[in-house]
Amino acid sequence: MNTTSNIKLVISSKTSIFLLRHSSIFKDFSRYLLTKFRYSIYNCFWFRWTAWQIDIHRN
């Protein structure tokens, strides 16, 4: 009885540690993706704005 409860405790603690590590990796990855996405949107707008400016100066 006692050993099985200990084994369950060890398994649950290992699982929680794994889940915590996994969630932190996921958070880092999502943060990286969000910044990359934000930069790509910014670059897209900047490119459109410069193209529009060049078009205005061309006319």
Contacts in CASP RR format, 6 or more apart in sequence:
PFRMAT RR
TARGET T0000
AUTHOR 0000-0000-0000
METHOD contacts of the structure
MODEL  1
MNTTSNIKLVISSKTSIFLLRHSSIFKDFSRYLLTKFRYSIYNCFWFRWT
AWQIDIHRN
END
